[in-house]
Structures are given as structure tokens and as C-alpha cells.
């Protein structure tokens, strides 16, 4: 059995002291591949170094919506240039809208649209961050698909309600669940997880954030813990862990065109 963690940030300082041990742990838990998201283009060289070190890591490049102070007239060009220059880039992002912590709505929308254009030109999926902005995000994607052309991707670390979930599914997006779905009071997220068809479901950690149960006492999340996300999703969807792991891995390979072929034996902690 194998799993794909579709959203990690293992370049963060939290992992510098023991990244080899972190990699050993994800391999022991059957994590066959990781998609490393990008917060800003300036960190991309670090991401490449990690991918050099761990061949099971694929990359994304983009600018996070909470980093609009770094959005300039040349940022989109830099993102596209990096994506074109590196064959391990499998997505653009993370990008999107976050109206929970910021009110620069127009700049976020401009940057999101520009990154959708890059994804469209390069035929790559987008990794979408969406917080307190589901309606605006969906409207922008709907307008883009109508005016520019097709674009697909994943709603990462999804915490929306079932109605919002269905809207993004209709737009052709995958839905990825993080440790939030394991939280006791995450009733809305659990309801959304039940509404996603099996061929659009993904799992992630968003590490070092959002450690899932039963590892909540560990302040630093890590890729190995995507196993607990998958196990909880399987329980609430009344599927076997093996079935869910096989399907979400298949979905990740399809969306990101991942080079995952080897079989990985997973332990059962």
C-alpha cells in the first residue's frame, strides 16, 4: 500500500535539524511521493535542493495569497520561467484567495488570475488556497474558464461546506483533506469529505501545520502523518484504508502526472 502527500512544506526551518529522519518516517509509513508546495518564488531553489536529495519529491511554484507584498510586475514572469525550466514542477501554486487574514482582495485576485494563466499555458494544475473566500474563488475560476480556457487543480487543505465542495467539483477540481478532517469538532469538513466522489479525493498534511489526531500533541506535523488523515477518511467514508490509499494515490498520479510506480510496504502504527 502506498500514499501520496499532496501538500508539504518541508523546506521550513522546522525540518532542518532532522530531515533525513523525517524522510525515513514517511517511507516507513508508505508515503511513496510528496508534492512540495511553494509559498514564494524566492524559495524555489531550496525546493530544488530538497528534490535533489529525495527523488520522491515533486515541486510546485507560485505565490501564496498572504504574500502579496512580494507581488510585482515581474513575479508572474518569474513563476512561469521557473516552471518551464524545471521538469519536476507538476503544479502552479500555492495560489488563491485568503480573506481571513488580509483585505487586499484586488491584488490577490490579480495574482491568482495571472497564475491561472500560467497554469493554462503550461497545461499544469493549480494548487488553490481558499480561506473565507469560497464564493469569490469559484466566481474567478468560473470567469477564467469562460473567458480564457480550461484549468484544473486541487482545493488544498479543504475546509468548506458540502455546497461549496460541490461547486468546485463541478469546476473540475479535486478536493484534498488535511489533518483538519480528523479534528473532533470538524463536522462541516467531515460532511464535505463524505460528498466527494472517490475519483476526486486527495490527502495531504500541509506540514508542518495541522497535525492530525492521534498525533495532536506533536506540534510539528510531518509527511508520515498523512497515513492518519487517510485512515480517518477511510473510517468516515466506510471504506478500507487500502481502498482509499489506492484511489487517492491514483488520483494524485492522474492530476499531477507523478512518476510513481514502485510498490511501498506500509507499516500500521
N, C-alpha and C positions, 0 to 999 in steps of 0.2 A: 504494500500500500504506500502511496506517495501523496504529498500535498504540495501546493504552491502558495506561498505567502505573497500576495499580490501588492503589498504596500509596506515597505520598510524604510527606515532612516538610520541605517547602521553606521553612517558616517558621523553621526553626532558624537560629541565628546564622551557621552555616557559609555560608549563601547570601546574607546581607545585602549584602556588597560588590558582587556581580555578578549579581544575579538576572535582569536583562534579558539578559545574555549566556547564562545558563543556559537561559532560555526560547528564545532563538534556536537554541541547540544542540538542544533537544528537538524544536523544529519542523523543523529541518533533517533530523533522523532519523525524521521521520514520526510523532511522538507526537501523536496527534490530541486526546487527552483525558487528564486526570490526576484521580485520586481522592485528595484530601488527607485523610489520617487525622488524628485528634485524640488527643493524649495526655491532656489535661485540659480541662475546660470553660473555664477562665480564658484559654486561648489562642485561643478561638474567634473573638474579634474580629480577631486577626491573620490567621486563616484567611480571614475575610470580606474583609479588605483585599486579600489576595493574589488571591482570586477576582474582586474588582472590577478588578484590574489585568490578570488573564489569564483571559479568558472561557472558556477550555477547562478550567478547574479546577472540579471539583465537590467537595463537602465532606462530611465525616462529623463526628459529635460524640459524645464518650464519655469514659470514664476508663480509662486503662491499668492493668492489674493490678499493676504495680510502683509505682503511686502511691496506694496505699490510705491513706496518711496524709492524703490530701485527700478521702477518702470521709466524708461527713457525712450527717445526717438529711435535708438538702435537696439533695444532689448529684443524685439521680435526677430530682427535680423540675426542677432547672436544666437538665439534659441534655434532658429532654423539651420544656421551654419553648423552648430554642434550636432544637431540631429542628423544632418546629411553626412557629417564626417565620421560618424561612429556607428558601425554596423550593429553594435549591441544595444542601440536605442530601439525600444519597442513601443514607446508611447511618448506623447507630449503631456507634460504636467509635473507637479500637480498645478492645475489652474482652476478657475471657477469663481464663485462669489461667496463672501463671508460678511454678512451684515450684522452679525452678533457682536463683533469686536471693532468694527470700523464703519465709517459712514461715507467713505469715498466711493460711492456707488458708481458714478460715471467712469472713473478711472479703472475700477475693477472690470466693468463691462467692456471697456475698450481693450484692456489687456486680454480678457477672456476671448473676445471675438478674434483678436489677432492670433491667438494661439489655436483657436479652432481653424482658422485659415491655414496655418502651418500644417496642422494635422490633416486637413483636407488635401492640401497639395502633396504631402508626403505619403498619403494613404496610411496614416497611423491612428490608433485610437487615442482618446484623451482620458486622462485621469482627472476626474472632476471632484473638487472640494466644494461642498454646498452646506452652508450653515445659516439658518434663519433667512434663506433666500431661495426656497424651492420654486416658488412661482416665477420669480424673475429669471432664475436659471433656465427653467423649462421654456419660458417665453423666448429667451435669447436663442436657445438651441433650435426651437421651432422656426424662428425667423431665419436663422442661419441655414437650416436645411432647405427652407423655401427659396431663399434668395441666392445662396451660394452653391449648395450641393450637399451630398451625404457626408455625415460624420457620425462616428460611434465612439463608444468608450465605456467607462465604468463610473458609477456613482460610488465613490470610495467612502469607507467608514460611515455607511449609511445609517441615518437615524430618523428618517422621515416616516410619515404615517402611510398606511396602505394606499390611500388615494394618490398621494404624491408618488409613491412607488410605481403604481400603475401608469402614471403619466410618463415617467422616464422609460419604463419598459416599452411603451408604445412608440417612443422615440428611437428604440433600438438599442438602448443601453443595458449593460449588465449592472447588477447590484451586488456590492461587496459589503460583508458584515465583519465587524471587528469585535474586540472584547466587550463592547457595549452590550451586545446581544446576550451575554452571559450574566449581566447585572440583574439583581433580583427585581428591581422596580422598572426595568426597561420594557414595559408592557407594549408600548407602541412599536418598538423595534422588533420585538418578538412577533407581533401581528404582521408586520411587514415581511418578516422572514418567511412566514407561512404563505404569503401571497406570491412569492417569486417562483416562477417555473424553474424546474431543475436545470434547464439548459441556459439559464441566465444568472446563475448563482456563483458568487466567488467568496473567498475567505481571505482575511488579512489580519495583521497585528497592528499596523500603524505604529510599530515600536520606534522609540522607547515609551510611547504613550499607551494608555488604556489597557493595562494588564488584565486579562480575563480571570474570572473565577475558574479554578480554586487557587490561583496564584496572586490574588489581590494584595497580599502582604509584601510582595516583591515590588518595590516602587518602579523599577526599570523593567519594562516589557521587553521581550526578545522573540525572534522568529520561531523558536521552538514552540512557543505558546500558541501558535496558530492551530496546533492539534486540539487544544481545549475549545477554541472557537468552533472548529469543525465538529467536535464531539457534541457540544451543546446544540448546535444547529441540527445535527442528526437526531438528537433526542426530541426536540420540539417539533420537528417535521416527521417524526416517527419513521425514520429510515435507519439503516445500519450505517455505522461510521465508514465502513468500507465502500458502500454505495455512494455516500456523499463525497468522500475523498476522491473516488474515481471520477465522478461527474464534475466536481469543481476543478480538478486538475485538467480534465478535458476542456472545460470552458476557458480556463486560463491560457492553455496552449492555443486554442482557437482565436481568442481575442488578441493576444499579444504575439502570436506566431512564435511561441517559445521552442527552443531546441531541447525539449525534454523527451527522452526516450528510454533512459535507463530505469530499471526497477529498483526501488528502495525499500528495504525492510524497516518497518516501523515498530518501535517498542510501544508498550502500553503502560505508561506510568499511572 
